[in-house]
């Protein structure tokens, strides 16, 4: 079967696909270190805020600590980190990178599919910050603190909207890549199913024909073993040749399965091997007359193999199910189609001869794969007819088989 290697995407795409799937404690620890160091620097730069104390350090650790469970509880973590951040701001501590934990919590919620929760938590933090900065600041520490400018508030709002929009873009890209992976997996599964069906069809056609020959010759050999040992020996020789040919073709199919992508060791059979097919049928006591109409052409490998297998299965059906010892093959070469017709005069034997019942179905599948058709049924004057029509592209003429 064919195998296809999957090429890794660019580094940025791999990062986006892995985002939110790695161990949560690593990013939480990084955010905690950033918050502690950055807030300590901010405390020295903004002397008008409340100095960092033990309570502030605990709040700076609590937010990142909640991030450890953000993959399991993304909604609760987003709102929890928002509340912790509001408590920190309401206590009058320096700003610093206190919003980093909130950004990571909202990102986890968006990626997990909880968009409303992410926007709601961000909106809660934004509204709470406005309430603290422009109204409640009169009753909250530090005592001499005043409201920030509205320009600063607009900048913070724009930053929050840009971050949320970026998170939405990441979510959309991840969903798109997930769909692409699912489509590639489904296409690979379809190709595998088609390949398995093709192999099953090939094995059926090879084994059905050869085992039918072996079955008939074994019956002849058993019947003549005592009365005509020489004829029995001929039957056994035919069985040996049919078995050797079947083993060779089965080995070729199995080699293709064991070595994906490797070229077959022997060319696939085609109409050029029709004389061998007629000779094998003659070994079972079936006389086959062949007729060709129109200039023969070189067929594509797929059509050539399908034509050979259809004729092989049709002759196998005559050997199995018909009382006639004569069959006629007619190959009609037309400008855009190849017509194959196999007739026998019957009558049907009514014996399955060990067949699987998949012969006609396999022929129809082979013809349908090329856009052709199969018609099979009794003839008005008695006997049975199988007629296959395969569409062909124009090609060079060649000598008829």
C-alpha positions as CSV (number, residue, x, y, z in Angstrom):
1,X,0.0,0.0,0.0
2,X,1.1,3.5,-0.6
3,X,2.4,5.5,2.4
4,X,2.7,9.2,2.6
5,X,5.0,11.1,4.9
6,X,3.5,14.1,6.7
7,X,5.8,17.1,6.5
8,X,5.9,19.2,9.7
9,X,4.6,22.8,9.4
10,X,6.5,26.0,9.9
11,X,7.8,26.6,13.5
12,X,5.1,29.2,14.2
13,X,2.4,26.8,13.2
14,X,3.8,24.1,15.4
15,X,3.9,26.5,18.3
16,X,0.3,27.5,17.8
17,X,-0.8,23.9,17.5
18,X,1.0,23.0,20.7
19,X,-0.2,26.1,22.5
20,X,-2.3,25.1,25.5
21,X,-1.4,21.4,25.3
22,X,2.0,21.4,27.2
23,X,2.4,20.9,30.9
24,X,0.4,23.7,32.6
25,X,2.8,24.1,35.6
26,X,5.7,25.2,33.4
27,X,4.0,28.3,32.1
28,X,2.4,28.9,35.5
29,X,5.8,28.9,37.1
30,X,7.1,31.3,34.4
31,X,4.2,33.7,34.9
32,X,4.7,33.6,38.7
33,X,8.4,34.5,38.4
34,X,7.6,37.2,35.9
35,X,4.9,38.7,38.2
36,X,7.2,38.6,41.3
37,X,10.2,40.2,39.6
38,X,8.2,42.7,37.5
39,X,6.0,43.8,40.3
40,X,9.1,44.3,42.5
41,X,10.6,46.5,39.8
42,X,7.3,48.4,39.4
43,X,7.2,49.0,43.2
44,X,10.5,50.9,43.0
45,X,9.4,52.9,39.9
46,X,6.0,53.9,41.2
47,X,6.5,55.2,44.7
48,X,2.9,56.5,44.9
49,X,1.5,52.9,45.2
50,X,1.3,50.7,48.2
51,X,4.6,48.9,48.8
52,X,4.6,45.1,48.2
53,X,4.0,43.1,51.4
54,X,3.3,39.5,52.2
55,X,-0.4,39.8,51.1
56,X,0.7,41.2,47.7
57,X,3.2,38.4,47.2
58,X,0.5,35.9,48.0
59,X,-1.9,37.4,45.4
60,X,0.9,37.4,42.8
61,X,1.4,33.7,43.5
62,X,-2.3,32.8,43.6
63,X,-3.1,34.0,40.1
64,X,-0.4,31.8,38.5
65,X,-1.2,28.9,40.8
66,X,-4.8,28.9,39.4
67,X,-3.3,28.5,35.9
68,X,-2.0,25.0,36.8
69,X,-5.6,23.7,36.3
70,X,-6.6,25.9,33.4
71,X,-6.8,23.0,31.0
72,X,-9.3,21.2,33.2
73,X,-11.3,24.2,34.5
74,X,-10.8,27.0,31.9
75,X,-13.9,28.9,32.8
76,X,-13.4,28.9,36.6
77,X,-9.7,29.8,36.2
78,X,-10.5,32.7,33.9
79,X,-13.0,34.2,36.4
80,X,-10.8,33.3,39.4
81,X,-7.7,35.0,38.0
82,X,-9.8,38.0,37.2
83,X,-11.1,38.3,40.8
84,X,-7.5,37.9,42.2
85,X,-6.3,40.6,39.8
86,X,-9.1,43.0,40.9
87,X,-8.3,42.3,44.6
88,X,-4.6,43.1,43.9
89,X,-5.5,46.4,42.1
90,X,-8.0,47.3,44.7
91,X,-5.4,47.0,47.5
92,X,-3.4,49.7,45.7
93,X,-0.3,47.6,44.9
94,X,1.9,48.5,41.8
95,X,0.6,47.4,38.5
96,X,3.6,45.7,36.9
97,X,2.9,42.5,34.9
98,X,-0.1,41.6,37.0
99,X,-2.3,41.2,33.9
100,X,0.0,38.4,32.4
101,X,-1.9,35.7,34.3
102,X,-5.2,37.0,33.1
103,X,-4.0,37.0,29.5
104,X,-2.9,33.3,29.8
105,X,-6.2,32.4,31.5
106,X,-8.3,34.0,28.8
107,X,-6.2,32.4,26.1
108,X,-6.8,28.9,27.6
109,X,-10.5,29.5,27.8
110,X,-10.7,30.7,24.1
111,X,-8.7,27.8,22.9
112,X,-10.8,25.3,24.9
113,X,-13.9,26.7,23.1
114,X,-15.3,28.8,26.0
115,X,-15.2,32.1,24.1
116,X,-18.0,33.7,26.1
117,X,-16.3,32.9,29.4
118,X,-13.1,34.5,28.2
119,X,-14.8,37.6,27.0
120,X,-16.9,37.7,30.1
121,X,-13.9,37.4,32.5
122,X,-12.0,40.1,30.5
123,X,-15.0,42.4,30.6
124,X,-15.4,41.8,34.3
125,X,-11.8,42.8,34.9
126,X,-12.1,45.8,32.6
127,X,-15.3,47.1,34.3
128,X,-13.9,46.4,37.8
129,X,-10.8,48.3,36.9
130,X,-12.8,51.3,35.7
131,X,-14.9,51.2,38.9
132,X,-11.8,51.1,41.1
133,X,-9.8,53.7,39.2
134,X,-12.6,56.3,38.7
135,X,-14.9,55.9,41.6
136,X,-13.8,53.7,44.5
137,X,-10.3,55.1,44.6
138,X,-11.5,57.7,47.1
139,X,-12.0,55.0,49.8
140,X,-9.2,52.6,48.8
141,X,-5.4,52.8,49.3
142,X,-3.2,54.6,48.7
143,X,-4.8,57.8,50.3
144,X,-3.3,60.3,47.9
145,X,-4.1,58.3,44.7
146,X,-6.1,60.0,41.9
147,X,-7.9,58.7,38.8
148,X,-5.8,57.9,35.7
149,X,-6.3,59.7,32.5
150,X,-8.9,58.5,30.1
151,X,-6.3,58.2,27.4
152,X,-4.5,55.7,29.5
153,X,-7.8,53.8,30.0
154,X,-8.3,53.8,26.2
155,X,-4.8,52.4,25.7
156,X,-5.5,49.6,28.2
157,X,-8.8,48.8,26.6
158,X,-7.3,48.7,23.1
159,X,-4.5,46.3,24.4
160,X,-7.1,44.0,25.9
161,X,-9.2,43.9,22.7
162,X,-6.1,43.2,20.6
163,X,-5.1,40.3,22.8
164,X,-8.6,38.8,22.7
165,X,-8.7,39.2,18.9
166,X,-5.3,37.4,18.7
167,X,-6.6,34.6,20.9
168,X,-9.7,34.2,18.6
169,X,-7.4,34.0,15.6
170,X,-5.3,31.3,17.2
171,X,-8.5,29.4,18.0
172,X,-9.7,29.6,14.4
173,X,-6.4,28.5,13.0
174,X,-6.2,25.5,15.4
175,X,-9.8,24.5,14.4
176,X,-8.9,24.8,10.7
177,X,-5.7,22.7,11.1
178,X,-7.7,20.1,13.1
179,X,-10.2,19.9,10.3
180,X,-7.4,19.5,7.8
181,X,-5.8,16.7,9.8
182,X,-9.2,15.0,10.0
183,X,-9.7,15.3,6.3
184,X,-6.2,13.9,5.6
185,X,-6.8,11.0,8.0
186,X,-10.2,10.3,6.3
187,X,-8.5,10.4,2.8
188,X,-5.8,8.1,4.0
189,X,-8.4,5.7,5.4
190,X,-10.3,5.8,2.0
191,X,-7.1,5.1,0.1
192,X,-6.3,2.2,2.4
193,X,-9.9,0.8,2.0
194,X,-9.6,1.1,-1.8
195,X,-6.2,-0.6,-1.7
196,X,-7.6,-3.4,0.4
197,X,-10.5,-3.8,-2.0
198,X,-8.1,-3.9,-5.0
199,X,-5.9,-6.5,-3.3
200,X,-9.0,-8.6,-2.4
201,X,-10.2,-8.4,-6.0
202,X,-6.8,-9.4,-7.3
203,X,-6.5,-12.4,-5.0
204,X,-10.0,-13.5,-5.7
205,X,-9.4,-13.5,-9.5
206,X,-6.1,-15.3,-9.3
207,X,-7.2,-17.9,-6.8
208,X,-10.7,-18.5,-8.3
209,X,-9.4,-19.2,-11.8
210,X,-6.4,-21.4,-10.7
211,X,-8.4,-23.3,-8.1
212,X,-11.2,-24.0,-10.6
213,X,-8.6,-25.4,-13.0
214,X,-7.2,-27.5,-10.1
215,X,-10.6,-28.7,-9.1
216,X,-11.6,-29.8,-12.5
217,X,-8.3,-31.6,-13.2
218,X,-8.3,-33.2,-9.8
219,X,-11.7,-34.7,-10.6
220,X,-10.4,-35.9,-14.0
221,X,-7.3,-37.4,-12.3
222,X,-9.3,-39.3,-9.7
223,X,-11.6,-40.6,-12.4
224,X,-8.9,-41.9,-14.7
225,X,-6.3,-42.9,-12.1
226,X,-7.0,-46.6,-12.5
227,X,-8.3,-46.8,-16.1
228,X,-6.0,-44.3,-17.9
229,X,-2.9,-43.5,-15.8
230,X,-1.3,-41.5,-18.6
231,X,-4.3,-39.1,-18.8
232,X,-4.3,-38.9,-15.0
233,X,-0.6,-37.9,-15.1
234,X,-1.5,-35.1,-17.6
235,X,-4.2,-33.9,-15.2
236,X,-1.7,-33.8,-12.3
237,X,0.8,-31.9,-14.5
238,X,-1.9,-29.3,-15.2
239,X,-2.6,-29.0,-11.5
240,X,1.1,-28.5,-10.8
241,X,1.3,-25.8,-13.5
242,X,-1.8,-24.0,-12.3
243,X,-0.7,-24.1,-8.7
244,X,2.7,-22.7,-9.6
245,X,1.2,-19.9,-11.6
246,X,-1.2,-19.1,-8.7
247,X,1.6,-19.0,-6.2
248,X,3.6,-16.7,-8.4
249,X,0.7,-14.2,-8.7
250,X,-0.2,-14.4,-5.1
251,X,3.4,-13.8,-4.1
252,X,3.5,-10.7,-6.3
253,X,0.4,-9.3,-4.6
254,X,1.9,-10.1,-1.1
255,X,5.2,-8.5,-2.0
256,X,3.4,-5.3,-2.8
257,X,1.8,-5.5,0.7
258,X,5.1,-6.1,2.4
259,X,7.1,-3.4,0.6
260,X,4.9,-0.3,0.2
261,X,5.7,1.8,-2.8
262,X,8.0,-0.9,-4.3
263,X,7.7,-1.7,-8.0
264,X,6.3,-5.2,-8.7
265,X,8.9,-7.8,-9.7
266,X,6.8,-9.0,-12.7
267,X,4.6,-6.9,-15.0
268,X,0.8,-7.2,-14.4
269,X,-1.0,-9.5,-16.7
270,X,-2.8,-8.1,-19.8
271,X,-4.4,-9.1,-23.0
272,X,-1.1,-10.2,-24.4
273,X,-1.4,-13.2,-22.1
274,X,-4.8,-14.2,-23.5
275,X,-3.2,-17.3,-25.3
276,X,-2.0,-18.6,-22.0
277,X,-5.5,-18.1,-20.6
278,X,-7.0,-20.1,-23.5
279,X,-4.4,-22.8,-23.0
280,X,-5.2,-23.1,-19.3
281,X,-8.9,-23.4,-20.1
282,X,-8.2,-26.0,-22.7
283,X,-6.4,-28.0,-19.9
284,X,-9.8,-28.3,-18.1
285,X,-11.5,-29.6,-21.3
286,X,-12.9,-26.2,-22.3
287,X,-12.4,-25.2,-25.9
288,X,-12.1,-21.4,-26.3
289,X,-12.5,-19.7,-29.6
290,X,-11.2,-16.1,-29.8
291,X,-12.2,-13.4,-32.2
292,X,-10.9,-9.8,-32.5
293,X,-12.7,-7.0,-34.4
294,X,-11.1,-3.7,-35.1
295,X,-7.5,-2.5,-34.9
296,X,-5.9,-3.4,-31.6
297,X,-4.3,-0.7,-29.5
298,X,-1.9,-0.5,-26.6
299,X,-3.9,-0.2,-23.4
300,X,-3.1,1.6,-20.2
301,X,-1.8,-0.8,-17.5
302,X,-5.0,-0.4,-15.5
303,X,-7.3,-1.1,-18.4
304,X,-5.1,-4.0,-19.7
305,X,-5.2,-5.7,-16.3
306,X,-8.9,-5.2,-15.9
307,X,-9.6,-6.6,-19.4
308,X,-7.5,-9.7,-18.6
309,X,-9.1,-10.3,-15.2
310,X,-12.6,-9.9,-16.6
311,X,-11.9,-12.5,-19.3
312,X,-10.2,-14.8,-16.7
313,X,-13.2,-14.6,-14.4
314,X,-15.7,-15.1,-17.2
315,X,-13.9,-18.3,-18.3
316,X,-13.7,-19.4,-14.7
317,X,-17.5,-19.0,-14.5
318,X,-17.9,-21.2,-17.6
319,X,-15.7,-23.9,-16.1
320,X,-17.6,-23.7,-12.8
321,X,-21.2,-23.2,-13.7
322,X,-21.8,-24.3,-17.3
323,X,-22.3,-27.7,-18.8
324,X,-20.9,-26.4,-22.1
325,X,-17.4,-27.4,-23.1
326,X,-17.1,-24.5,-25.6
327,X,-16.7,-20.8,-25.0
328,X,-16.3,-17.9,-27.4
329,X,-14.4,-14.7,-26.7
330,X,-14.9,-11.7,-28.8
331,X,-12.8,-8.5,-28.3
332,X,-14.2,-5.5,-30.1
333,X,-11.8,-2.6,-30.5
334,X,-13.6,0.7,-31.0
335,X,-12.2,4.3,-31.2
336,X,-13.2,5.1,-27.6
337,X,-14.2,1.8,-26.0
338,X,-13.1,-1.8,-25.6
339,X,-15.9,-4.4,-25.7
340,X,-15.3,-7.9,-24.2
341,X,-17.9,-10.6,-24.8
342,X,-17.8,-14.2,-23.5
343,X,-20.5,-16.7,-24.6
344,X,-21.2,-20.3,-23.7
345,X,-24.0,-22.5,-24.8
346,X,-24.9,-23.9,-21.4
347,X,-26.9,-25.4,-19.8
348,X,-26.0,-24.3,-16.3
349,X,-24.8,-27.1,-14.0
350,X,-26.4,-25.7,-10.9
351,X,-23.2,-26.5,-8.9
352,X,-21.3,-23.7,-7.1
353,X,-18.0,-25.7,-7.6
354,X,-16.6,-24.1,-4.4
355,X,-16.9,-20.5,-5.7
356,X,-17.3,-17.5,-3.4
357,X,-20.1,-15.8,-5.4
358,X,-18.0,-12.7,-5.8
359,X,-16.9,-13.1,-9.4
360,X,-19.5,-11.0,-11.1
361,X,-19.3,-8.4,-8.3
362,X,-15.5,-8.2,-8.8
363,X,-15.9,-7.8,-12.5
364,X,-18.4,-5.0,-12.1
365,X,-16.1,-3.2,-9.6
366,X,-13.1,-3.5,-12.0
367,X,-15.3,-2.1,-14.9
368,X,-16.8,0.7,-12.7
369,X,-13.3,1.8,-11.6
370,X,-12.6,2.6,-15.2
371,X,-16.0,4.1,-15.9
372,X,-17.2,1.0,-17.7
373,X,-20.1,-1.5,-17.3
374,X,-20.7,-5.2,-17.1
375,X,-23.8,-7.0,-18.4
376,X,-24.3,-10.7,-17.5
377,X,-27.3,-12.9,-18.0
378,X,-28.9,-15.8,-20.0
379,X,-29.0,-15.4,-23.7
380,X,-32.4,-15.7,-25.5
381,X,-31.3,-18.7,-27.5
382,X,-29.8,-20.5,-24.4
383,X,-26.5,-20.3,-22.7
384,X,-24.9,-17.4,-20.9
385,X,-23.3,-14.1,-21.9
386,X,-21.0,-11.7,-20.1
387,X,-20.4,-8.4,-21.9
388,X,-18.0,-5.7,-20.6
389,X,-17.6,-2.2,-22.0
390,X,-14.5,-0.3,-21.0
391,X,-13.9,3.3,-22.1
392,X,-10.5,4.0,-23.7
393,X,-8.4,7.0,-24.6
394,X,-7.0,7.1,-28.1
395,X,-3.7,5.3,-28.3
396,X,-1.2,3.7,-30.8
397,X,-2.3,0.6,-32.6
398,X,-0.6,-2.7,-31.9
399,X,-0.8,-6.2,-33.1
400,X,-3.8,-8.1,-31.8
401,X,-3.2,-10.9,-29.3
